[in-house]
Amino acid sequence: MKYDYLIVGAGLFGAVFAHEMTKLGKKCLIIEKRNHIGGNVYTEIIENINVHKYGAHIFHTNNKEIWDYINQFANFNRYTNSPIANYKGELYNLPFNMNTFYQMWGVKTPDEAKKIIENQRADAKVENPKNLEEQAISLVGKDIYEKLVKGYTEKQWGKNCNELPSFIIKRLPVRFTFDNNYFNDLYQGIPIGGYTKIIEKMLENIEVKLNTDFFTDKEKWINLADKIIFTGMIDQYYDYCYGELEYRGLNFEFETLNQENYQGNAVINYTDVETPFTRIIEHKHFESSDSPKTIITKEYPKAWHKGEEAYYPMNDKKNSELYEKYVELSKKEDKIIFGGRLGMYKYYDMWQVIDEALKLVKSLVI
């Protein structure tokens, strides 16, 4: 049987693409190497709690078109991401805001906080930040950098902060208001019932083969469809012919606890370097789940090795240049299209993944 599109990967990008193309009358087949759909947004109901199996996923966007699109498939609650930082037992509000500055220095006004940050910035003599460490100190001063940024970031990326590009820290908001909402986006929340239900609705009436690895019979799958949408690692597709792109891996350690409430918040980051994990997720707080038990996940970042699940691209200069070599190779293709975080080697938020999938659909039907 011949298909218009073979989509490799049943994650968010592949599901959106397959859903839209099926609506347009195209015949799609999805193959997925895992034993479930949803990719990294997969959620599983355990003890009446929707457990985010691959880390916390909080939907947020300023794009009303994307917000309206995702709301076709689920009702969203009003969950606001307000993580806590734990530094050697000291608790601080995130993102960096007046609550954080009060907890750190006892200051009560924006002017007081700004003055401390400006003094610390001047002492550090950072004018043109060349790496993450310098960028962080120029944004929030040395105290906050050393307690709330340095250890967490070095665990997350497996490199010293002075070896990491400055743009990574620019994702973190800094506010001189008492506002613990991590995201500035107008629209945010968690789908009631979990993300898996969204993917299930997208893939209604679409053929999906689970436990199916594209690379076990690559030629067979390529010849099965007119075009291939590949959402895996672009360097793997080309058999690492220019070398391996760098990624970060993650280990997840789950615990079911016989208590209703373990930490009082969905996300607590552990920012000291001595604690081996970066954060603890308590899943029931995402949806205020009614359960006499609770489930927590500890996240352990790790070095990535070929054959393991890749979670984060390392978008530094060296890897970006290597990725561009693969992009040039892909431009010679008339059948293969790369998409998603791994296929495009970009750290996309969920709304950006959906946006890229919809843009691809438009480009192919014009």
Backbone hydrogen bonds, N-H to C=O, Kabsch-Sander energy under -0.5 kcal/mol:
donor,donor_aa,acceptor,acceptor_aa,energy
3,Y,224,L,-2.2
4,D,27,K,-1.6
5,Y,27,K,-2.0
6,L,227,K,-2.3
7,I,5,Y,-0.6
7,I,29,L,-3.2
8,V,6,L,-0.6
8,V,229,I,-3.3
9,G,7,I,-0.9
9,G,31,I,-2.9
15,A,11,G,-2.5
16,V,12,L,-2.4
17,F,13,F,-2.4
18,A,14,G,-2.6
19,H,15,A,-2.4
20,E,16,V,-2.4
21,M,17,F,-2.5
22,T,18,A,-2.3
23,K,19,H,-1.8
24,L,20,E,-1.1
25,G,22,T,-1.8
26,K,21,M,-2.5
28,C,26,K,-0.6
29,L,5,Y,-2.1
30,I,207,E,-2.5
31,I,7,I,-2.3
32,E,209,K,-2.6
38,G,10,A,-2.8
41,V,38,G,-2.0
42,Y,39,G,-1.2
44,E,51,V,-2.1
46,I,44,E,-0.6
46,I,49,I,-2.7
49,I,46,I,-1.4
51,V,44,E,-2.8
51,V,49,I,-0.9
52,H,50,N,-0.5
53,K,42,Y,-1.6
53,K,51,V,-1.0
54,Y,55,G,-0.5
55,G,52,H,-1.1
59,F,57,H,-0.5
59,F,189,G,-1.5
61,T,187,Y,-2.7
64,K,62,N,-0.9
67,W,63,N,-2.4
68,D,64,K,-2.9
69,Y,65,E,-1.8
70,I,66,I,-2.5
71,N,67,W,-1.7
72,Q,69,Y,-1.5
73,F,70,I,-1.4
74,A,70,I,-0.5
77,N,190,I,-2.6
82,S,80,T,-0.8
84,I,267,V,-1.8
85,A,92,Y,-3.3
86,N,269,N,-3.5
87,Y,85,A,-0.6
87,Y,90,E,-2.9
88,K,86,N,-0.7
90,E,87,Y,-2.2
92,Y,85,A,-2.4
94,L,83,P,-1.9
96,F,173,P,-0.8
98,M,177,T,-2.4
101,F,97,N,-2.4
102,Y,98,M,-2.3
103,Q,99,N,-2.4
104,M,100,T,-2.3
105,W,101,F,-2.9
106,G,101,F,-0.6
106,G,102,Y,-1.9
107,V,101,F,-0.9
113,A,109,T,-2.0
114,K,110,P,-3.0
115,K,111,D,-2.2
116,I,112,E,-1.8
117,I,113,A,-2.3
118,E,114,K,-2.9
119,N,115,K,-2.3
120,Q,116,I,-2.4
121,R,117,I,-2.5
122,A,118,E,-2.4
123,D,119,N,-2.3
124,A,120,Q,-1.7
125,K,121,R,-0.9
125,K,122,A,-0.5
126,V,121,R,-1.0
127,E,125,K,-0.7
132,L,161,C,-0.8
132,L,164,L,-2.4
133,E,161,C,-1.1
135,Q,131,N,-2.3
136,A,132,L,-2.9
137,I,133,E,-2.2
138,S,134,E,-2.0
139,L,135,Q,-1.2
140,V,136,A,-2.9
141,G,137,I,-1.8
144,I,140,V,-0.5
145,Y,141,G,-1.5
146,E,142,K,-2.8
147,K,143,D,-2.0
148,L,144,I,-2.9
149,V,144,I,-0.8
149,V,145,Y,-1.4
150,K,145,Y,-3.2
152,Y,271,T,-0.7
153,T,149,V,-2.7
154,E,150,K,-2.4
155,K,151,G,-2.0
156,Q,152,Y,-2.5
157,W,153,T,-2.4
158,G,154,E,-1.6
163,E,160,N,-2.2
164,L,161,C,-1.0
168,I,165,P,-1.1
169,I,166,S,-1.0
170,K,166,S,-0.6
170,K,167,F,-0.6
171,R,168,I,-1.2
172,L,169,I,-1.7
175,R,96,F,-3.0
179,D,177,T,-1.6
182,Y,81,N,-3.5
182,Y,180,N,-0.7
187,Y,61,T,-2.3
189,G,59,F,-2.2
192,I,75,N,-3.2
194,G,191,P,-2.3
198,I,194,G,-0.6
198,I,195,Y,-0.5
199,I,195,Y,-1.8
200,E,196,T,-2.6
201,K,197,K,-2.1
202,M,198,I,-2.2
203,L,199,I,-2.0
204,E,201,K,-1.1
206,I,203,L,-2.0
207,E,28,C,-0.8
209,K,30,I,-2.8
210,L,208,V,-0.6
211,N,34,R,-2.8
212,T,32,E,-2.6
213,D,211,N,-0.5
214,F,212,T,-0.6
216,T,213,D,-1.6
217,D,213,D,-0.5
217,D,214,F,-0.9
218,K,215,F,-0.5
221,W,217,D,-1.8
222,I,218,K,-2.4
223,N,219,E,-2.0
224,L,221,W,-1.2
225,A,222,I,-0.8
226,D,3,Y,-2.0
227,K,4,D,-1.5
228,I,335,K,-2.9
229,I,6,L,-3.0
230,F,228,I,-0.7
230,F,337,I,-3.1
231,T,8,V,-2.0
231,T,229,I,-0.6
234,I,342,L,-1.2
237,Y,233,M,-1.9
238,Y,234,I,-1.3
239,D,236,Q,-2.1
240,Y,235,D,-3.6
241,C,238,Y,-1.4
243,G,240,Y,-1.3
248,R,312,Y,-1.9
249,G,302,K,-2.7
251,N,300,Y,-2.3
253,E,298,K,-2.4
254,F,252,F,-0.6
255,E,296,I,-2.3
257,L,255,E,-0.6
257,L,294,T,-3.3
259,Q,257,L,-1.7
268,I,280,I,-1.8
269,N,84,I,-3.1
270,Y,278,T,-3.3
271,T,86,N,-1.6
271,T,269,N,-0.7
272,D,86,N,-0.6
278,T,299,E,-2.6
279,R,299,E,-0.7
280,I,268,I,-2.4
281,I,297,T,-2.6
282,E,266,A,-2.4
283,H,281,I,-0.6
283,H,295,I,-1.5
285,H,282,E,-1.4
286,F,283,H,-1.7
287,E,283,H,-0.5
287,E,284,K,-0.6
288,S,284,K,-0.8
289,S,284,K,-2.1
291,S,289,S,-1.0
294,T,257,L,-1.9
296,I,255,E,-2.5
297,T,281,I,-2.1
298,K,253,E,-2.4
299,E,279,R,-2.1
300,Y,251,N,-2.8
300,Y,298,K,-0.5
302,K,249,G,-2.1
304,W,247,Y,-0.8
308,E,305,H,-2.3
311,Y,248,R,-2.4
312,Y,248,R,-1.4
314,M,246,E,-2.0
315,N,313,P,-1.1
316,D,314,M,-1.9
320,S,316,D,-2.5
321,E,317,K,-2.2
322,L,318,K,-1.7
323,Y,319,N,-2.8
324,E,320,S,-1.9
325,K,321,E,-1.0
325,K,322,L,-0.6
326,Y,322,L,-1.3
327,V,323,Y,-2.2
328,E,324,E,-2.3
329,L,325,K,-1.7
330,S,326,Y,-2.4
331,K,327,V,-1.5
332,K,329,L,-1.3
333,E,330,S,-1.7
337,I,228,I,-2.7
339,G,230,F,-2.1
343,G,339,G,-0.9
344,M,340,G,-2.3
346,K,341,R,-1.5
348,Y,346,K,-1.6
353,V,349,D,-1.8
354,I,350,M,-2.2
355,D,351,W,-2.4
356,E,352,Q,-2.6
357,A,353,V,-2.1
358,L,354,I,-2.5
359,K,355,D,-2.3
360,L,356,E,-2.1
361,V,357,A,-2.1
362,K,358,L,-2.3
363,S,359,K,-2.3
364,L,360,L,-1.5
364,L,361,V,-0.5
365,V,361,V,-1.2
366,I,362,K,-1.1
